[in-house]
Amino acid sequence: MLTTLKATAKKTSKGLQVESNARRFKVLLDEPEELGGTDTGMNPMELVLCGLGACQSIVAASFAKSQGIDLQDFWVELEGDFDSDGFLGLSDVRPGYSEIRFSMHIKSSSPEEEVKKFADFIEKTCPVGDSLANTVKLVRSAVIVER
């Protein structure tokens, strides 16, 4: 079943701060002071890492029982490399992540081999991971100039 998710992002009056909304939830994003922000929230690149880790955590919690895994605890540590020179227009390197690395921490009494298969399942099933690992078509529908 195809589902369309919707969100908005709007710059606030505070430096580079952006308020993002989806459904009835709000997230404030910003940049560190050294990049011109007010450091009142994560930057969008950090949020991408959090989104991936959260998605993997949700997949783990949602499917552990049906996969026969005794999931006692789960968390993900993530880090990503990107060259800010691309974003700042200082070079022609891509402005996004060149690599994202993550370690899944799975506390379980299930056999180690089964837990490793479950980790593969999590990685294969996570929609955010799939969206990052595979090309996603971005479609700009309009540019609306308001005066």
C-alpha positions as CSV (number, residue, x, y, z in Angstrom):
1,M,0.0,0.0,0.0
2,L,1.5,3.3,-1.1
3,T,1.5,5.9,1.6
4,T,2.3,9.6,1.1
5,L,3.8,11.3,4.1
6,K,3.8,15.1,4.4
7,A,5.9,17.6,6.2
8,T,6.7,21.3,6.2
9,A,9.9,23.2,7.0
10,K,9.8,27.0,7.6
11,K,12.6,29.3,8.6
12,T,11.9,31.1,11.9
13,S,13.0,34.6,12.7
14,K,16.0,33.3,14.8
15,G,19.1,33.1,12.6
16,L,19.2,29.8,10.7
17,Q,16.6,28.1,12.9
18,V,13.9,26.1,11.0
19,E,10.7,24.7,12.4
20,S,9.7,21.4,10.7
21,N,6.3,19.8,11.2
22,A,4.8,16.5,10.4
23,R,1.4,15.4,11.5
24,R,1.0,17.2,14.9
25,F,4.8,17.1,15.8
26,K,7.4,19.8,15.6
27,V,11.2,19.6,15.4
28,L,13.4,22.7,15.6
29,L,16.6,22.5,13.5
30,D,19.5,24.9,13.5
31,E,23.2,25.1,12.9
32,P,26.0,25.6,15.4
33,E,27.0,29.1,16.1
34,E,30.3,28.7,14.2
35,L,28.2,28.0,11.0
36,G,26.0,31.0,11.6
37,G,23.2,29.4,13.6
38,T,22.0,29.9,17.1
39,D,22.7,26.2,18.2
40,T,19.1,25.7,19.4
41,G,18.7,22.3,17.7
42,M,20.3,19.6,15.6
43,N,21.3,20.5,12.1
44,P,19.6,18.6,9.3
45,M,22.6,16.3,8.7
46,E,22.5,15.2,12.3
47,L,18.7,14.6,12.0
48,V,19.4,12.3,9.1
49,L,21.6,10.2,11.3
50,C,19.0,10.2,14.0
51,G,16.3,9.3,11.5
52,L,18.3,6.3,10.4
53,G,19.0,5.1,13.9
54,A,15.4,5.6,15.0
55,C,14.1,3.7,12.0
56,Q,16.4,0.8,12.7
57,S,15.3,0.8,16.4
58,I,11.6,0.8,15.4
59,V,12.2,-2.1,13.0
60,A,14.0,-4.0,15.7
61,A,11.2,-3.4,18.3
62,S,8.5,-4.1,15.7
63,F,9.8,-7.4,14.4
64,A,11.9,-9.0,17.1
65,K,9.1,-11.2,18.4
66,S,7.9,-12.4,15.0
67,Q,11.6,-13.1,14.1
68,G,12.0,-15.2,17.2
69,I,14.5,-12.8,18.9
70,D,14.4,-12.1,22.6
71,L,15.2,-8.4,22.3
72,Q,16.1,-7.0,25.7
73,D,17.7,-3.8,24.6
74,F,18.6,-2.1,21.3
75,W,20.4,1.1,20.3
76,V,22.4,2.4,17.4
77,E,25.6,4.5,17.3
78,L,26.0,6.4,14.0
79,E,28.5,8.7,12.4
80,G,28.6,10.2,8.9
81,D,31.3,12.0,6.8
82,F,30.5,15.0,4.7
83,D,32.7,17.8,3.4
84,S,31.1,21.1,4.2
85,D,33.1,22.7,1.4
86,G,30.5,21.3,-1.0
87,F,27.6,22.9,0.9
88,L,29.5,26.2,1.2
89,G,30.4,26.2,-2.5
90,L,34.1,26.2,-1.8
91,S,34.7,23.1,-3.9
92,D,32.9,20.8,-6.3
93,V,32.7,17.9,-3.7
94,R,29.2,16.7,-3.1
95,P,27.3,18.6,-0.4
96,G,25.9,15.4,1.3
97,Y,27.2,12.5,3.2
98,S,30.0,10.4,1.5
99,E,29.6,7.7,4.1
100,I,27.5,6.8,7.0
101,R,28.7,4.2,9.5
102,F,26.6,2.6,12.2
103,S,26.9,0.0,14.9
104,M,23.8,-1.9,16.2
105,H,23.9,-2.9,19.9
106,I,21.6,-5.8,20.5
107,K,21.1,-7.2,24.0
108,S,19.5,-10.6,23.6
109,S,19.6,-14.2,25.0
110,S,18.9,-15.5,21.5
111,P,21.7,-17.4,19.7
112,E,24.4,-15.1,18.3
113,E,23.9,-16.4,14.7
114,E,20.2,-15.6,14.9
115,V,20.8,-12.2,16.3
116,K,23.2,-11.5,13.4
117,K,20.6,-12.6,10.9
118,F,18.1,-10.3,12.7
119,A,20.6,-7.4,12.2
120,D,20.6,-8.2,8.5
121,F,16.8,-8.2,8.5
122,I,16.7,-4.8,10.3
123,E,19.1,-3.3,7.7
124,K,17.2,-4.7,4.8
125,T,13.8,-3.7,6.2
126,C,14.5,-0.1,7.4
127,P,12.8,2.4,5.0
128,V,15.2,5.2,6.0
129,G,18.2,3.1,5.3
130,D,16.7,2.0,2.0
131,S,16.1,5.7,1.1
132,L,19.7,6.6,1.9
133,A,21.3,3.6,0.2
134,N,19.3,3.9,-3.0
135,T,18.6,6.8,-5.3
136,V,15.4,8.6,-4.4
137,K,13.7,10.7,-7.1
138,L,13.3,14.3,-5.8
139,V,10.6,16.3,-7.6
140,R,10.2,20.0,-7.1
141,S,6.6,20.8,-8.0
142,A,6.7,24.6,-7.8
143,V,8.5,27.7,-6.8
144,I,6.0,30.2,-5.3
145,V,7.3,33.7,-5.0
146,E,5.3,35.8,-2.5
147,R,5.6,39.5,-2.2
